[in-house]
Amino acid sequence: MAWLLGVDIGQQSVRIALVRTGYRRLAIESLQERALAEYPSIAEAIKAAVPPTVRSESISTTLEGDLEFLRVVELPQTALRQLAEVLPFELEAQLPFDLDQTVYDSRLLPRRSSADPLSVLAVVARTEDVRERIDTIKTALAMEPERVEPACVALGNLALAIPELMAEGPVAVAHLDAELTDVVFLRSGVVHFARTVTGGTGGLPASAAPLARDLRQTIMAWRATGAEPPTVLYLTGPGAALSGADAYLASEIGLPVSALPAMRVDGITPENAQQVGRMARAIALALGCAPRAKGMNLRRGPLAYERGYGFLRERIPVLVGLGAVIASSFLFSTWTEARTLSNQKDTLEEALGMVTKNVLGESVHDPQKAQDMIGPGVSGADDDPMPRMDGFDVMVQLSKAVPAEVTHDIEELDVQRSHVTINGIVPTVADTETIATHLKSVACFRNVKVVRTTQAVNATTQKYVMEFDIKCPGEGGDKDKKKDKDKEAAPSESAEAPDKTEGK
């Protein structure tokens, strides 16, 4: 849920709309209007219109149409990727002052086909005018507005609450104020063109004819862009409630004219139902702060809005609540996991008791006690799977086995699962036997044998293939150790045999 405040500053009054947004819901909480003539400044009028108890998360205000420059810039398709770099040059050529003194916002308009040129709607305003409007709101409410929208373009935000403005055909909305009239043209809820004309309802009935003439010229300017005429013109603002205004304008401009359709929002009471049309732009400004809004914002560049500590302070209760929910979820998850592990432990201990009952004749639930009852002989540690010698060690022993005067080359050394195969080249066959004899003296080399020797092609050297196993003393368990001891004892028995023979 979010609270959005729209501040519409007109020539004669200030209009305030407070809108509450939720999940797919909009509700109008308050509509207030104060005449500027009754207060010494605009800030005082705004302060009087906004109750002190109102706390808004986002504030949006408007800048008068006569302080803005709205242009529709046509660009070639090739400028799409460099739009941010090309657009400033195009705008500066159409402005009577330097672009460095301004802020602007733009929007790429939808195209009917990919072959159409790019159309960019841009709004430019002087930096000092926008800063002055920001300071006015800050003075009145002690908060900066998040958005400063162009007066004419802001009316497009009403499409969020009025489905009739989402029509595919062009629809026009005119805001009739005392001295200025803002007109916006929408297609599928998107603003495609807008204009502010000087003149309004302040000088009626004398100002009626000039106003109708300006509206006709505005519609002709829209048609000059290649668009079809709008299907209807909706009236908003103070002049929309004037008796006979829709009938008179319809006869003058040749289009259907009617009051703004009813908004699909909550909170419209019979008391403020008559105010909705008059306060339409203030409501549109508040809707501009909604996530789905497609309005334009002049707070750009040096005037870009930055949220401060106050924004976080307003959300401290929400953050505390979320933290409490996360902490509760974490504690519940930890307790559930601990309980699951405890149940698994009980199940495993019960299974251990059944197994020890069948094997040892006694039900034991303690794993350590069961391990002690089995004995160290059965539960001895496994042999170290890492070999005591690797390929590098084999190369070291081979280099020691080759006499210094023998020229020896190795074509291939293959060590796989403690089995070694050597493909080498030596000058003579006798050198091969010499190398094999030296390798047999290495304690970790077993079954050393020369598989074959062949004469090298077109050379006098000999190629040989030698194989042996790597098995160091102590590997292979108790059986290997016993065999090693027997082998060590065998030479001593054979050495005593000649002495007995000589004695006889």
TORKOL-912726 format. One record per residue (C-alpha): x, y, z. Coordinates in Angstrom, 3 decimals, decimal comma. Layout:
BEGIN
(site (X Y Z))
...
***
This chain:
BEGIN
(site (0,000 0,000 0,000))
(site (1,295 3,460 -0,916))
(site (0,058 7,002 -0,299))
(site (0,485 9,354 -3,258))
(site (-0,024 13,116 -3,151))
(site (-0,726 15,215 -6,234))
(site (-0,298 19,019 -5,995))
(site (-1,837 20,917 -8,931))
(site (-0,843 24,594 -8,842))
(site (-3,108 26,658 -11,073))
(site (-3,407 30,365 -11,799))
(site (-6,167 30,948 -9,260))
(site (-6,096 27,982 -6,863))
(site (-4,194 25,018 -5,545))
(site (-5,787 21,568 -5,807))
(site (-4,645 18,603 -3,697))
(site (-5,451 14,924 -4,265))
(site (-4,384 12,156 -1,899))
(site (-4,597 8,696 -3,497))
(site (-4,037 5,341 -1,825))
(site (-2,851 2,472 -4,003))
(site (-2,915 -1,252 -3,264))
(site (-2,813 -4,454 -5,249))
(site (-4,801 -3,526 -8,362))
(site (-6,809 -1,006 -6,360))
(site (-6,978 2,765 -6,282))
(site (-8,767 4,841 -3,673))
(site (-9,185 8,605 -3,306))
(site (-8,632 9,583 0,318))
(site (-8,894 13,363 0,105))
(site (-9,615 16,167 -2,379))
(site (-8,870 19,731 -1,289))
(site (-8,766 23,130 -3,047))
(site (-7,599 26,508 -1,802))
(site (-7,820 29,862 -3,578))
(site (-4,451 31,597 -3,960))
(site (-5,989 35,012 -3,315))
(site (-6,693 34,046 0,301))
(site (-3,039 33,314 1,151))
(site (0,157 35,395 1,010))
(site (2,027 32,776 -1,025))
(site (1,578 29,568 -2,958))
(site (3,427 27,653 -0,236))
(site (0,956 28,851 2,407))
(site (-1,988 27,780 0,243))
(site (-0,473 24,319 -0,234))
(site (0,205 24,024 3,482))
(site (-3,395 24,894 4,247))
(site (-4,764 22,410 1,724))
(site (-2,703 19,473 3,023))
(site (-3,752 18,434 6,562))
(site (-0,838 18,043 9,007))
(site (-1,818 14,427 9,688))
(site (-1,378 13,432 6,038))
(site (1,776 11,396 5,442))
(site (2,575 10,781 1,811))
(site (5,258 8,475 0,462))
(site (5,495 10,230 -2,911))
(site (4,647 13,760 -4,006))
(site (4,096 14,937 -7,557))
(site (3,483 18,460 -8,764))
(site (3,121 20,229 -12,072))
(site (4,748 22,998 -14,055))
(site (2,530 25,339 -16,048))
(site (2,306 24,732 -19,767))
(site (3,472 28,241 -20,664))
(site (6,816 27,469 -18,961))
(site (7,470 24,373 -21,082))
(site (8,477 23,571 -24,639))
(site (6,917 20,405 -26,014))
(site (8,239 19,010 -29,296))
(site (7,728 15,867 -31,369))
(site (11,099 15,121 -32,968))
(site (11,311 12,901 -36,056))
(site (14,521 10,859 -36,353))
(site (15,725 8,179 -38,789))
(site (15,707 4,535 -37,757))
(site (19,495 4,495 -37,590))
(site (19,383 6,846 -34,589))
(site (17,646 4,300 -32,369))
(site (20,831 3,062 -30,670))
(site (22,282 6,576 -30,279))
(site (19,009 8,224 -29,275))
(site (20,399 9,669 -26,037))
(site (23,290 11,277 -27,938))
(site (21,334 12,527 -30,969))
(site (18,249 13,953 -29,251))
(site (19,995 16,859 -27,422))
(site (21,349 18,233 -30,718))
(site (17,909 18,040 -32,321))
(site (16,277 19,811 -29,376))
(site (18,879 22,564 -29,132))
(site (18,241 23,514 -32,757))
(site (14,566 24,169 -31,907))
(site (15,028 26,092 -28,648))
(site (15,565 29,854 -28,212))
(site (18,165 29,278 -25,454))
(site (21,056 26,951 -24,648))
(site (20,222 23,396 -23,685))
(site (22,661 23,647 -20,746))
(site (20,164 25,891 -18,989))
(site (17,356 23,343 -19,225))
(site (16,162 19,943 -18,098))
(site (14,179 17,667 -20,360))
(site (12,487 14,321 -20,520))
(site (11,567 12,293 -23,573))
(site (9,680 9,191 -24,633))
(site (9,921 7,120 -27,784))
(site (6,428 6,888 -29,248))
(site (5,089 3,529 -30,479))
(site (5,407 2,885 -34,218))
(site (2,830 1,136 -36,365))
(site (5,545 -0,672 -38,336))
(site (9,315 -1,071 -38,183))
(site (9,644 0,879 -41,427))
(site (8,249 4,077 -39,885))
(site (10,704 6,759 -38,691))
(site (11,295 7,324 -34,997))
(site (9,009 9,783 -33,232))
(site (10,189 11,143 -29,902))
(site (7,977 13,229 -27,606))
(site (10,201 15,614 -25,641))
(site (9,396 18,233 -22,991))
(site (11,938 20,935 -22,111))
(site (11,835 23,464 -19,263))
(site (14,255 25,948 -17,760))
(site (16,200 24,557 -14,847))
(site (15,460 27,606 -12,692))
(site (11,672 27,235 -13,208))
(site (11,696 23,599 -12,157))
(site (13,942 24,324 -9,158))
(site (11,608 27,113 -8,058))
(site (8,638 24,730 -8,118))
(site (10,603 22,159 -6,103))
(site (11,500 24,795 -3,498))
(site (7,853 25,850 -3,235))
(site (6,713 22,347 -2,358))
(site (9,636 21,875 0,032))
(site (8,789 25,098 1,841))
(site (5,144 24,090 2,203))
(site (5,454 20,408 3,136))
(site (9,083 20,033 4,315))
(site (9,453 17,363 1,635))
(site (10,680 17,502 -1,939))
(site (8,394 16,362 -4,739))
(site (9,495 13,147 -6,375))
(site (8,100 14,248 -9,731))
(site (7,568 17,532 -11,564))
(site (5,344 16,719 -14,523))
(site (4,408 18,936 -17,482))
(site (0,874 20,188 -16,981))
(site (-0,446 18,934 -20,308))
(site (1,282 15,551 -20,342))
(site (0,213 14,757 -16,753))
(site (-3,381 14,312 -17,917))
(site (-2,333 11,064 -19,619))
(site (-1,974 9,403 -16,191))
(site (-5,773 9,349 -15,929))
(site (-5,732 6,291 -18,207))
(site (-4,841 4,225 -15,123))
(site (-8,287 4,938 -13,654))
(site (-10,421 5,535 -16,790))
(site (-10,575 2,610 -19,267))
(site (-12,128 4,827 -21,961))
(site (-8,781 6,594 -22,326))
(site (-7,174 3,267 -23,309))
(site (-9,058 3,221 -26,631))
(site (-6,980 2,367 -29,691))
(site (-8,290 5,326 -31,643))
(site (-7,047 8,778 -30,630))
(site (-8,787 10,399 -27,689))
(site (-8,342 14,034 -26,589))
(site (-8,585 15,462 -23,070))
(site (-8,806 19,221 -22,458))
(site (-8,225 20,767 -19,036))
(site (-10,115 24,108 -18,951))
(site (-8,635 26,484 -16,387))
(site (-9,085 30,208 -15,924))
(site (-6,180 31,442 -18,072))
(site (-4,635 28,352 -19,686))
(site (-6,070 25,306 -21,442))
(site (-4,067 22,076 -21,699))
(site (-4,919 19,539 -24,397))
(site (-3,479 16,033 -24,645))
(site (-3,990 13,370 -27,336))
(site (-3,787 9,715 -26,337))
(site (-3,695 6,474 -28,275))
(site (-3,996 3,226 -26,297))
(site (-3,450 5,214 -23,116))
(site (-0,112 6,685 -24,303))
(site (0,392 10,419 -24,804))
(site (1,321 11,129 -28,443))
(site (0,841 14,904 -28,590))
(site (0,030 17,767 -26,216))
(site (-0,273 21,523 -26,305))
(site (-1,005 24,394 -23,929))
(site (-2,982 27,346 -25,330))
(site (-3,316 30,768 -23,793))
(site (-6,921 31,428 -22,868))
(site (-9,516 29,733 -20,758))
(site (-12,803 30,236 -19,012))
(site (-11,797 33,313 -17,047))
(site (-13,234 35,843 -19,493))
(site (-16,489 34,097 -20,430))
(site (-18,580 34,712 -22,395))
(site (-16,158 36,910 -24,381))
(site (-13,364 34,290 -24,225))
(site (-15,537 31,449 -25,587))
(site (-14,860 32,158 -29,277))
(site (-11,055 32,539 -28,924))
(site (-10,975 29,354 -26,849))
(site (-12,871 27,414 -29,514))
(site (-10,529 28,794 -32,185))
(site (-7,452 27,691 -30,214))
(site (-8,894 24,210 -29,763))
(site (-9,521 23,934 -33,522))
(site (-5,940 24,971 -34,248))
(site (-4,647 22,432 -31,721))
(site (-6,624 19,650 -33,409))
(site (-5,279 20,770 -36,794))
(site (-1,728 20,609 -35,404))
(site (-2,429 17,055 -34,274))
(site (-3,769 16,176 -37,720))
(site (-0,650 17,695 -39,296))
(site (1,407 14,898 -37,742))
(site (-0,429 12,455 -39,993))
(site (-2,868 11,259 -37,338))
(site (-6,615 10,856 -37,698))
(site (-8,970 13,175 -35,792))
(site (-9,832 12,210 -32,203))
(site (-13,001 10,272 -31,683))
(site (-14,041 12,380 -28,687))
(site (-12,869 15,334 -26,604))
(site (-13,255 14,960 -22,836))
(site (-13,380 18,060 -20,626))
(site (-11,781 18,388 -17,190))
(site (-10,894 21,240 -14,874))
(site (-13,006 24,089 -13,501))
(site (-14,455 24,917 -16,935))
(site (-15,824 21,400 -17,455))
(site (-18,686 22,062 -15,032))
(site (-19,918 25,165 -16,876))
(site (-23,402 24,761 -18,219))
(site (-23,484 24,185 -21,998))
(site (-19,688 24,071 -22,380))
(site (-19,697 20,626 -24,039))
(site (-22,494 21,483 -26,477))
(site (-20,912 24,800 -27,476))
(site (-17,447 23,354 -28,079))
(site (-18,873 20,395 -29,995))
(site (-20,582 22,747 -32,443))
(site (-17,433 24,858 -32,828))
(site (-14,784 22,149 -33,350))
(site (-16,954 19,544 -35,078))
(site (-16,158 16,690 -32,666))
(site (-18,124 14,928 -29,913))
(site (-17,430 16,652 -26,594))
(site (-18,412 15,286 -23,204))
(site (-17,429 15,352 -19,565))
(site (-14,692 13,046 -18,312))
(site (-15,975 9,462 -17,816))
(site (-16,314 8,154 -14,278))
(site (-13,091 6,975 -12,636))
(site (-12,844 3,326 -11,540))
(site (-11,509 4,126 -8,084))
(site (-12,730 3,660 -4,543))
(site (-13,507 6,439 -2,120))
(site (-15,623 8,631 -4,417))
(site (-18,453 9,745 -2,176))
(site (-21,559 11,641 -3,301))
(site (-20,069 14,730 -1,679))
(site (-16,884 14,728 -3,731))
(site (-18,289 13,161 -6,926))
(site (-18,829 16,653 -8,343))
(site (-15,220 17,558 -7,535))
(site (-13,575 14,710 -9,451))
(site (-13,761 16,431 -12,833))
(site (-12,519 19,719 -11,376))
(site (-9,678 17,949 -9,514))
(site (-8,799 15,580 -12,376))
(site (-5,273 16,910 -12,939))
(site (-4,403 16,703 -9,234))
(site (-5,555 13,085 -9,283))
(site (-3,522 12,497 -12,453))
(site (-0,410 13,887 -10,737))
(site (-0,879 11,503 -7,806))
(site (-1,348 8,583 -10,199))
(site (1,920 9,581 -11,890))
(site (3,780 8,227 -8,848))
(site (2,223 4,780 -9,316))
(site (4,513 2,040 -10,719))
(site (2,393 1,545 -13,845))
(site (2,303 5,217 -14,786))
(site (3,862 6,358 -18,074))
(site (4,152 10,068 -17,381))
(site (7,138 12,370 -17,870))
(site (9,314 13,849 -15,162))
(site (11,355 17,046 -15,356))
(site (13,452 16,134 -12,338))
(site (16,446 15,147 -14,429))
(site (20,145 15,845 -14,456))
(site (21,143 18,197 -11,630))
(site (17,566 18,149 -10,287))
(site (17,263 14,363 -10,092))
(site (15,371 13,210 -7,021))
(site (17,310 11,409 -4,286))
(site (15,557 9,697 -1,410))
(site (16,948 10,576 2,004))
(site (16,770 9,241 5,548))
(site (13,175 10,385 5,899))
(site (12,120 7,891 3,256))
(site (13,709 5,050 5,229))
(site (12,340 6,346 8,517))
(site (8,798 6,071 7,205))
(site (9,432 2,439 6,311))
(site (11,039 1,399 9,589))
(site (7,803 -0,226 10,885))
(site (7,485 -2,230 7,670))
(site (11,154 -3,249 7,771))
(site (10,852 -4,275 11,437))
(site (7,791 -6,348 10,613))
(site (9,539 -8,057 7,719))
(site (12,572 -8,733 9,924))
(site (10,353 -10,323 12,562))
(site (8,701 -12,538 9,953))
(site (12,082 -13,618 8,564))
(site (13,437 -14,352 12,055))
(site (10,337 -16,369 12,961))
(site (10,600 -18,335 9,717))
(site (14,289 -19,044 10,366))
(site (13,641 -20,258 13,922))
(site (10,753 -22,458 12,805))
(site (12,842 -23,910 9,972))
(site (15,750 -24,629 12,355))
(site (13,447 -26,299 14,886))
(site (11,836 -28,424 12,152))
(site (15,217 -29,543 10,812))
(site (16,487 -30,390 14,314))
(site (13,364 -32,419 15,025))
(site (13,735 -34,288 11,735))
(site (17,372 -35,113 12,478))
(site (16,401 -36,312 15,958))
(site (13,796 -38,664 14,485))
(site (16,348 -39,982 12,003))
(site (18,820 -40,608 14,830))
(site (16,229 -42,595 16,797))
(site (15,434 -44,676 13,706))
(site (19,115 -45,445 13,031))
(site (19,789 -46,368 16,665))
(site (16,813 -48,721 16,636))
(site (18,129 -50,358 13,453))
(site (21,610 -50,657 15,059))
(site (20,065 -52,393 18,072))
(site (18,354 -54,959 15,839))
(site (21,555 -55,693 13,876))
(site (23,757 -56,071 16,979))
(site (21,124 -58,315 18,550))
(site (21,306 -60,676 15,568))
(site (25,128 -60,547 15,149))
(site (26,508 -60,103 18,660))
(site (23,621 -61,471 20,697))
(site (23,194 -58,184 22,537))
(site (21,152 -55,144 21,541))
(site (23,468 -52,126 21,491))
(site (22,267 -48,643 20,551))
(site (25,579 -46,791 21,034))
(site (27,672 -46,830 17,793))
(site (30,976 -46,508 19,690))
(site (30,150 -49,408 22,010))
(site (29,164 -51,544 19,022))
(site (32,476 -50,665 17,354))
(site (34,419 -51,718 20,461))
(site (32,559 -55,025 20,660))
(site (33,411 -55,853 17,052))
(site (37,126 -55,395 17,743))
(site (39,985 -53,559 16,096))
(site (40,856 -56,410 13,733))
(site (37,590 -56,134 11,846))
(site (37,304 -52,389 11,976))
(site (40,888 -51,584 11,017))
(site (41,564 -48,594 8,884))
(site (41,613 -49,013 5,134))
(site (44,869 -48,893 3,267))
(site (45,966 -45,530 1,994))
(site (44,661 -45,348 -1,600))
(site (47,425 -42,962 -2,647))
(site (50,410 -44,772 -4,279))
(site (53,823 -44,504 -2,660))
(site (55,416 -43,851 -6,039))
(site (54,212 -41,818 -9,001))
(site (55,476 -41,286 -12,544))
(site (58,037 -38,736 -11,420))
(site (59,537 -41,194 -8,926))
(site (59,737 -43,857 -11,658))
(site (61,649 -41,429 -13,869))
(site (64,115 -40,714 -11,042))
(site (64,820 -44,415 -10,489))
(site (65,125 -45,017 -14,234))
(site (67,673 -42,211 -14,592))
(site (69,721 -43,802 -11,793))
(site (69,560 -47,226 -13,492))
(site (70,979 -45,992 -16,803))
(site (74,812 -45,907 -16,766))
(site (76,347 -42,568 -17,559))
(site (78,128 -43,898 -20,673))
(site (74,890 -45,296 -22,197))
(site (72,854 -43,108 -24,537))
(site (69,251 -43,706 -23,565))
(site (66,007 -42,215 -24,861))
(site (62,437 -42,793 -23,669))
(site (59,671 -42,708 -26,260))
(site (56,815 -43,448 -23,882))
(site (56,348 -43,914 -20,135))
(site (52,928 -45,266 -19,141))
(site (51,981 -45,599 -15,456))
(site (48,504 -47,040 -14,874))
(site (47,259 -48,604 -11,632))
(site (50,734 -49,439 -10,299))
(site (51,810 -50,999 -13,607))
(site (54,585 -49,358 -15,635))
(site (55,356 -49,795 -19,336))
(site (58,516 -48,207 -20,789))
(site (59,277 -47,817 -24,497))
(site (62,930 -46,834 -24,825))
(site (65,902 -46,760 -27,188))
(site (69,447 -47,924 -26,266))
(site (72,582 -48,649 -28,311))
(site (72,646 -52,428 -27,661))
(site (70,523 -55,225 -26,214))
(site (73,029 -55,644 -23,401))
(site (72,272 -52,112 -22,263))
(site (68,612 -53,119 -21,929))
(site (69,515 -55,986 -19,612))
(site (71,766 -53,690 -17,588))
(site (68,921 -51,253 -17,047))
(site (66,533 -54,070 -16,087))
(site (69,059 -55,441 -13,568))
(site (69,413 -52,069 -11,880))
(site (65,613 -51,588 -11,728))
(site (65,184 -54,963 -10,020))
(site (67,232 -53,642 -7,121))
(site (64,612 -50,942 -6,417))
(site (62,493 -52,114 -3,469))
(site (59,197 -50,835 -4,927))
(site (59,667 -52,396 -8,405))
(site (58,370 -55,959 -8,827))
(site (58,412 -58,385 -11,752))
(site (60,797 -56,332 -13,896))
(site (61,057 -57,906 -17,333))
(site (62,047 -56,966 -20,862))
(site (59,077 -57,818 -23,047))
(site (60,830 -57,448 -26,392))
(site (63,665 -55,744 -28,222))
(site (63,703 -54,745 -31,895))
(site (66,142 -53,178 -34,276))
(site (65,358 -49,519 -34,944))
(site (64,519 -48,750 -38,559))
(site (67,422 -47,235 -40,500))
(site (69,561 -47,155 -37,358))
(site (71,888 -49,323 -35,286))
(site (70,086 -48,690 -31,993))
(site (67,703 -51,065 -30,252))
(site (64,135 -50,394 -29,208))
(site (62,850 -52,158 -26,151))
(site (59,644 -52,569 -24,181))
(site (60,000 -53,120 -20,439))
(site (57,219 -53,740 -17,881))
(site (57,114 -53,986 -14,091))
(site (54,756 -53,413 -11,161))
(site (55,001 -50,813 -8,433))
(site (54,445 -52,375 -5,034))
(site (56,412 -51,081 -2,088))
(site (57,005 -53,172 1,045))
(site (54,075 -53,019 3,446))
(site (51,410 -52,629 0,751))
(site (48,793 -55,330 0,253))
(site (48,024 -56,281 3,880))
(site (49,357 -58,990 6,173))
(site (49,748 -61,612 3,424))
(site (52,240 -59,478 1,525))
(site (54,144 -58,749 4,691))
(site (54,411 -62,490 5,391))
(site (55,655 -63,153 1,867))
(site (58,277 -60,417 2,268))
(site (59,512 -62,030 5,478))
(site (59,705 -65,463 3,834))
(site (61,736 -64,032 0,979))
(site (64,120 -62,379 3,415))
(site (64,563 -65,688 5,279))
(site (65,114 -67,798 2,146))
(site (68,658 -66,528 1,285))
(site (69,976 -67,326 4,773))
(site (68,833 -70,961 4,530))
(site (70,447 -71,400 1,119))
(site (73,685 -69,902 2,383))
(site (73,985 -72,553 5,134))
(site (73,573 -75,473 2,677))
(site (77,131 -75,404 1,204))
(site (78,650 -75,541 4,663))
(site (76,760 -78,712 5,501))
(site (77,889 -80,285 2,267))
(site (81,493 -79,469 2,900))
(site (81,257 -80,941 6,376))
(site (80,093 -84,220 4,995))
***
